[in-house]
Amino acid sequence: MSTKQKVLQYLEQHRGESVSGQELADGLAISRTSVWKAINTLKAEGYQINAATNKGYQLSVETDLLSEEAIVPLLSVALENKRIIAYKTIDSTNLEAKRIVNEDAAFEGVVVAEEQTKGRGRLGRVFFSPSESGLYMSLVLKPFADMDNATLITTAAAVAVCQAIEQLTDKKPQIKWVNDIFLDGRKICGILTEGIMDMESGTIGTIILGIGVNFRHPEADFPEEIQHIAGTLFEAKNTELTRNQLAAEIINHFYSLYGNLASRSYLDEYRKRCFILGQQVSFQERKETFQAQAVAIDDNGGLVVAMPNGEEKTITFGEISVKLTASQG
């Protein structure tokens, strides 16, 4: 860990408190000059650090930049041999995760970014990812040998996001099968799960789990084409909750579920939050559009629908459309 990272981690652990330069130097076993240089570097990177004579340095509670130093101390799960890598700007956290795995097949961890220039959604769509307003991260997972259903990972991630938001706020997000999180009738989070094939075994060797959360309203607003559907967890900047806190809680809840994925026990939590059950939905198969009623989530995370002729059908992939009502969200 670099001197800058050590100083940032110390300040994060004392966020909102004044810490003298001598305390930093003694606590980190570095020189006062090294402290001063690290503080100036952090300021240049956008961290709001207040300095006052005879009081020392204080990381402002308004500072909300994603970093490994802020996330790791908040984790309740053990991430042995796993890393958290933070970027200010990246094309896509999923793409970067794939590049890392291509160089180091054994890598496990989390890639987070302040901004994505080529954020990706399902079906090749663009995921709008401006700086300072969202949480964009990808978890690099090594699937269990007996786990052959990526839908389980996506549904577990959806539950983890909801649980994290519910734990940290008074908000009650809901799930649109299979991978979208809604709040007050608007989409605030998308999940993109991708597999990397192990060429030797012919099985999925790595899973990249991408999670994008619209944390606060972007300064320049959403693009016109998504303004009718996109929403945010918060409308404006707040000092009650940081994106680092939300990232840590999503990681905590996800790994808690992931360790017991095969039991499917978490699916009841998914069903409880899935607002499309009982609703009329439309979906496509072989380029043909069908209408049906969503009736259940099966034990593999598939959506069971009742067709107009009374036949039940299970949708395991793809996308469904549902007309939202004022009571949903």
C-alpha positions in Angstrom: 0.0 0.0 0.0 1.4 3.4 -1.0 1.9 6.3 1.4 -1.1 8.1 -0.2 -3.3 5.0 0.3 -2.2 4.7 3.9 -3.0 8.4 4.6 -6.4 8.1 2.8 -7.3 5.0 4.8 -6.5 6.7 8.1 -8.5 9.8 7.2 -11.4 7.6 6.0 -11.4 5.8 9.4 -11.6 9.2 11.1 -13.9 10.9 8.6 -15.2 14.2 9.9 -12.5 14.3 12.6 -9.4 16.5 12.8 -6.2 14.4 12.7 -2.8 16.2 13.3 0.0 15.7 10.9 2.1 14.3 13.7 -0.6 11.7 14.6 -0.6 10.6 11.0 3.1 10.5 10.8 3.4 8.5 14.1 0.5 6.2 13.3 1.7 5.3 9.9 5.4 5.4 10.7 6.2 7.9 8.0 7.6 11.5 7.9 5.6 14.7 8.2 6.9 15.6 4.8 5.4 12.4 3.4 2.1 13.2 5.1 2.1 16.6 3.5 2.9 15.3 0.0 0.1 12.6 0.3 -2.4 15.2 1.5 -1.7 17.5 -1.5 -1.9 14.5 -3.9 -5.3 13.5 -2.5 -6.6 17.1 -2.8 -5.5 17.2 -6.4 -7.5 14.0 -7.0 -10.6 15.7 -5.7 -10.7 14.7 -2.0 -12.1 17.5 0.2 -9.5 17.7 3.0 -9.7 20.7 5.3 -6.5 21.8 7.0 -6.4 24.1 10.1 -3.5 25.3 12.2 -3.2 23.4 15.5 -6.0 21.1 14.5 -4.6 19.1 11.6 -6.4 17.5 8.6 -10.0 16.6 8.3 -11.6 14.6 5.5 -14.9 16.3 4.8 -18.1 14.3 5.3 -19.1 15.6 1.9 -16.3 13.8 0.2 -17.7 10.9 -1.8 -15.1 9.4 -4.0 -15.0 5.7 -4.5 -11.8 4.0 -3.2 -10.5 0.7 -1.9 -9.4 2.5 1.3 -12.9 3.6 2.1 -14.6 0.3 1.1 -12.4 -2.3 2.8 -12.9 -1.2 6.4 -16.6 -1.4 5.9 -16.6 -5.0 4.8 -18.0 -7.6 7.1 -17.1 -10.5 4.8 -13.6 -11.8 4.6 -12.1 -11.2 1.1 -9.0 -13.3 1.5 -6.9 -13.3 -1.7 -9.4 -10.8 -3.3 -8.7 -7.2 -4.3 -10.7 -4.1 -4.7 -9.5 -2.0 -7.6 -10.9 1.6 -8.0 -10.7 3.8 -11.1 -11.7 7.4 -11.6 -12.7 6.7 -15.2 -12.9 3.4 -17.1 -14.6 2.3 -20.3 -16.5 -0.4 -18.5 -15.9 -2.2 -15.2 -17.0 -5.5 -16.8 -14.6 -5.0 -19.6 -11.8 -4.1 -17.3 -12.6 -7.2 -15.1 -12.3 -9.3 -18.2 -8.9 -7.8 -19.1 -7.6 -8.5 -15.6 -8.8 -12.1 -15.8 -7.1 -12.5 -19.2 -3.8 -11.5 -17.6 -4.4 -13.4 -14.3 -6.9 -16.2 -14.5 -6.8 -16.7 -10.7 -7.9 -13.1 -10.0 -11.0 -12.6 -7.8 -12.2 -9.3 -6.5 -14.1 -6.1 -7.3 -13.5 -3.4 -9.8 -15.2 -0.1 -9.0 -15.3 3.2 -11.0 -16.4 6.8 -10.6 -17.3 6.9 -14.3 -17.8 4.6 -17.2 -17.3 5.9 -20.8 -18.8 2.8 -22.4 -21.0 1.4 -19.7 -22.9 -1.7 -20.8 -26.3 -3.0 -20.2 -28.1 -6.2 -21.3 -28.8 -6.9 -25.0 -25.9 -4.6 -26.0 -27.5 -1.5 -24.6 -25.5 1.5 -23.2 -25.7 2.0 -19.4 -25.4 5.8 -18.7 -22.6 6.2 -16.2 -21.6 9.8 -15.5 -19.1 10.7 -12.8 -20.0 11.6 -9.2 -23.5 10.3 -9.5 -23.4 6.5 -9.7 -21.9 3.4 -8.3 -20.4 1.2 -11.0 -18.7 -2.1 -10.0 -18.0 -5.6 -11.2 -17.4 -8.6 -9.0 -15.1 -11.3 -10.4 -16.4 -14.7 -9.2 -15.2 -18.2 -9.5 -18.4 -20.3 -9.7 -18.9 -23.5 -7.7 -18.3 -26.7 -9.6 -22.0 -27.8 -9.2 -23.4 -24.4 -10.1 -24.6 -24.3 -13.7 -27.2 -21.5 -13.6 -26.0 -18.0 -14.0 -29.6 -16.7 -13.4 -29.1 -17.6 -9.7 -26.2 -15.2 -9.5 -28.2 -12.4 -11.1 -31.2 -13.0 -8.8 -28.9 -13.1 -5.7 -27.3 -9.8 -6.8 -30.7 -8.2 -7.1 -31.6 -9.3 -3.6 -28.3 -8.1 -2.3 -28.7 -4.6 -3.8 -32.2 -4.4 -2.3 -31.1 -5.6 1.1 -28.2 -3.1 1.1 -30.4 -0.2 0.3 -33.0 -1.2 2.9 -30.3 -1.6 5.5 -28.8 1.9 4.9 -32.0 3.9 4.1 -35.7 3.9 4.7 -36.4 3.1 1.0 -38.1 0.0 -0.3 -36.7 -1.0 -3.8 -38.4 -3.6 -5.9 -37.2 -6.0 -8.6 -38.3 -6.3 -12.2 -37.3 -9.8 -13.4 -34.6 -10.6 -13.9 -32.0 -7.9 -13.3 -33.5 -4.5 -12.8 -34.1 -2.6 -9.5 -36.9 -0.1 -9.3 -37.8 2.6 -6.9 -40.9 4.8 -7.1 -41.7 3.3 -10.5 -38.2 4.1 -12.0 -35.2 2.0 -12.7 -32.3 2.8 -10.4 -30.0 -0.2 -10.9 -29.1 -2.7 -13.6 -27.2 -6.0 -13.3 -25.2 -7.6 -16.1 -23.8 -11.1 -15.6 -21.3 -12.5 -18.0 -19.4 -15.7 -18.1 -15.8 -16.4 -19.3 -15.3 -19.9 -20.6 -12.4 -22.1 -19.4 -11.1 -23.5 -22.7 -9.5 -26.5 -21.1 -12.6 -27.8 -19.2 -15.3 -26.3 -21.6 -17.1 -24.9 -18.6 -17.6 -21.4 -17.2 -14.4 -20.6 -15.3 -15.1 -17.0 -14.2 -18.3 -15.0 -13.9 -18.3 -11.2 -14.1 -21.1 -9.7 -12.2 -21.7 -6.0 -13.1 -23.8 -3.8 -10.9 -24.7 -0.2 -11.8 -26.6 2.0 -9.4 -27.9 5.5 -10.1 -27.0 6.9 -6.7 -27.9 10.6 -7.1 -29.4 12.6 -10.0 -26.7 13.5 -12.5 -25.8 17.2 -12.8 -26.5 17.2 -16.6 -29.7 15.1 -16.3 -30.3 11.7 -18.0 -30.3 11.5 -21.8 -33.7 12.2 -23.2 -34.3 8.6 -24.4 -34.2 7.3 -20.8 -35.7 10.2 -18.8 -39.1 8.5 -18.7 -37.7 5.4 -16.9 -34.4 6.2 -15.2 -34.5 7.2 -11.5 -32.0 7.6 -8.7 -31.6 6.4 -5.1 -31.3 10.1 -4.0 -32.4 13.2 -5.8 -29.5 15.4 -4.6 -26.2 15.0 -2.9 -26.4 14.0 0.8 -24.0 13.5 3.6 -25.9 10.8 5.3 -24.7 8.0 3.0 -21.7 7.6 0.7 -21.3 5.4 -2.4 -18.5 3.6 -0.6 -20.9 2.6 2.2 -23.4 1.3 -0.4 -20.7 -0.5 -2.3 -19.5 -2.2 0.8 -23.0 -3.3 1.9 -23.8 -4.7 -1.5 -20.6 -6.7 -1.4 -21.4 -7.9 2.1 -24.9 -9.0 1.3 -24.0 -10.6 -2.0 -21.1 -12.7 -0.7 -23.4 -13.8 2.2 -25.9 -15.1 -0.3 -23.3 -16.4 -2.7 -21.8 -18.7 -0.1 -25.2 -20.5 0.2 -26.4 -20.1 -3.4 -27.2 -23.8 -4.0 -29.8 -23.8 -1.2 -32.0 -21.3 -3.2 -33.2 -20.0 0.2 -32.7 -16.4 -0.8 -35.3 -16.8 -3.7 -38.1 -16.1 -1.2 -36.6 -12.7 -0.7 -36.5 -12.2 -4.4 -40.1 -13.2 -4.9 -41.2 -10.9 -2.1 -39.7 -7.9 -3.9 -40.6 -8.9 -7.5 -43.4 -6.5 -8.4 -44.3 -8.1 -11.7 -45.9 -11.2 -10.2 -49.6 -11.2 -10.9 -49.0 -8.6 -13.7 -49.5 -8.9 -17.5 -46.2 -9.0 -19.2 -44.9 -9.4 -22.8 -41.9 -11.2 -24.0 -40.3 -12.3 -27.2 -39.4 -15.8 -28.5 -38.0 -16.3 -32.0 -38.8 -12.7 -32.9 -42.5 -13.2 -32.0 -44.1 -11.2 -29.1 -46.3 -13.0 -26.6 -48.6 -11.7 -23.8 -48.9 -13.7 -20.6 -49.4 -13.3 -16.8 -46.4 -13.5 -14.5 -47.3 -16.1 -11.9 -44.2 -17.3 -10.1 -40.4 -17.4 -9.8 -39.2 -21.0 -10.0 -36.3 -22.5 -7.9 -33.8 -21.7 -10.7 -34.8 -18.0 -10.9 -36.9 -18.5 -14.0 -40.1 -16.6 -14.6 -43.2 -18.8 -14.8 -46.0 -17.2 -16.9 -49.5 -18.3 -17.7 -50.3 -18.1 -21.4 -53.7 -17.1 -22.7 -54.6 -20.7 -23.4 -53.9 -21.7 -19.8 -50.5 -23.3 -20.5 -47.7 -22.4 -18.1 -44.3 -21.6 -19.6 -41.0 -20.8 -17.9 -38.8 -18.0 -19.2 -35.1 -18.5 -18.3 -33.5 -15.7 -20.2 -34.3 -12.6 -22.3 -36.3 -9.6 -21.2 -40.0 -8.9 -20.4 -42.0 -5.8 -20.5 -44.7 -4.8 -18.0 -46.9 -1.7 -17.8 -46.1 0.0 -14.5 -48.9 1.4 -12.4 -48.9 4.3 -10.0 -48.9 1.9 -7.0 -45.7 0.1 -8.1 -42.4 1.3 -6.6 
